[in-house]
Every structure is written in C-alpha cells, then in structure tokens.
C-alpha cells in the first residue's frame, strides 16, 4: 500500500540583476509561478514527468493538463510506441472479432 504524502512547499532561490528582474516581472507577472511552470514544462518535455503526474500537480484532469501544455506550445509526448500499445489495449478490450 502506498502512503500518499501531502505536498510540501519547495523554495528555489537564484539571483537576477535588478533591471532583468523588473523586466521579467512586467512581462511575466508572478515570477514564482512562471518559474514553477517553466520547471514543469521542461520536466514534461524531458520525459521526467508524465501527463498524469503533471495533471495531479496542477490540480486538473489530464485533458486540462494537455490544454495547459498546448497553451505553452508544448506538444503531447505521445510516441509511436505509445500508439501501438494503445492499439493493443483496444484490441484486448474489444475481444475477439469475427472477420
């Protein structure tokens, strides 16, 4: 049995020149949110974060997480192998067919 732990806040600190910070705040608004989003997007792109895990982290469903990624120009990580596995699963669910 897996014990579900409550999410704990994580703090990341880095230095930016004052003028760059001001420019980014004007352009991006909440820099903490922008940094979090950028980290999640990059982790997803690298295959370190599944769409399901991303959805749970964002507190949304998988379809909404896919939409969130699309708004940021990130395509769904769906390989040919994923497609073939989905085809096999569908065949198994359908059961034997008569031809």
C-alpha positions as CSV (number, residue, x, y, z in Angstrom):
1,X,0.0,0.0,0.0
2,X,1.3,3.5,-0.9
3,X,1.0,6.2,1.6
4,X,0.2,9.5,0.0
5,X,2.2,12.4,1.4
6,X,1.0,15.9,1.4
7,X,2.8,18.2,-0.9
8,X,5.3,20.4,0.9
9,X,6.5,23.7,-0.5
10,X,9.8,23.8,-2.1
11,X,11.8,27.0,-2.3
12,X,14.4,27.8,-5.1
13,X,16.4,30.9,-4.9
14,X,18.6,32.5,-7.6
15,X,20.0,35.9,-8.3
16,X,18.9,38.2,-11.2
17,X,20.1,41.7,-11.9
18,X,17.6,44.2,-10.7
19,X,16.7,45.5,-14.2
20,X,16.2,42.0,-15.5
21,X,14.0,41.1,-12.6
22,X,11.9,44.2,-13.1
23,X,11.6,43.5,-16.8
24,X,10.5,39.9,-16.2
25,X,8.0,40.9,-13.6
26,X,6.5,43.3,-16.1
27,X,6.4,40.7,-18.8
28,X,5.6,37.6,-16.8
29,X,3.9,38.8,-13.6
30,X,4.4,36.3,-10.8
31,X,7.9,35.1,-11.2
32,X,7.5,32.2,-8.7
33,X,4.6,30.9,-10.8
34,X,6.5,31.5,-14.1
35,X,9.5,29.5,-12.7
36,X,7.3,26.7,-11.5
37,X,5.5,26.5,-14.8
38,X,8.8,26.5,-16.7
39,X,10.2,23.7,-14.5
40,X,7.0,21.6,-15.0
41,X,7.1,22.2,-18.8
42,X,10.8,21.3,-19.1
43,X,10.4,18.2,-16.9
44,X,7.5,17.1,-19.1
45,X,9.5,17.7,-22.3
46,X,12.4,15.7,-21.0
47,X,10.0,12.8,-20.2
48,X,10.7,13.1,-16.4
49,X,7.0,14.0,-15.7
50,X,4.0,12.1,-17.2
51,X,0.9,13.9,-18.3
52,X,-0.9,12.2,-15.4
53,X,1.6,13.5,-12.8
54,X,1.5,16.9,-14.4
55,X,-2.3,16.9,-14.1
56,X,-2.2,16.0,-10.4
57,X,0.5,18.6,-9.8
58,X,-1.7,21.3,-11.5
59,X,-4.8,20.0,-9.7
60,X,-6.6,19.4,-13.0
61,X,-7.6,16.5,-15.2
62,X,-5.4,15.0,-18.0
63,X,-7.3,16.8,-20.8
64,X,-6.9,20.2,-19.0
65,X,-3.2,19.4,-18.4
66,X,-2.8,18.7,-22.2
67,X,-4.6,22.1,-22.9
68,X,-2.2,23.8,-20.4
69,X,0.8,22.4,-22.2
70,X,-0.7,23.3,-25.6
71,X,-1.1,26.9,-24.4
72,X,2.6,26.9,-23.8
73,X,3.5,25.5,-27.2
74,X,4.3,22.0,-25.8
75,X,3.1,19.0,-27.8
76,X,1.8,15.9,-26.1
77,X,4.6,13.3,-25.5
78,X,2.9,10.5,-27.5
79,X,5.3,8.2,-29.3
80,X,4.6,5.6,-32.0
81,X,5.2,3.0,-29.3
82,X,2.5,4.6,-27.2
83,X,0.2,4.4,-30.2
84,X,0.9,0.8,-30.8
85,X,0.4,0.0,-27.1
86,X,-2.9,1.8,-27.2
87,X,-3.9,-0.2,-30.3
88,X,-3.1,-3.4,-28.5
89,X,-5.1,-2.4,-25.4
90,X,-8.1,-1.5,-27.6
91,X,-7.9,-4.9,-29.3
92,X,-7.8,-6.7,-25.9
93,X,-10.7,-4.7,-24.7
94,X,-12.8,-5.4,-27.8
95,X,-12.1,-9.1,-27.6
96,X,-12.1,-11.5,-30.5
97,X,-13.7,-10.2,-33.6
98,X,-15.1,-12.2,-36.4
99,X,-13.9,-11.5,-39.9
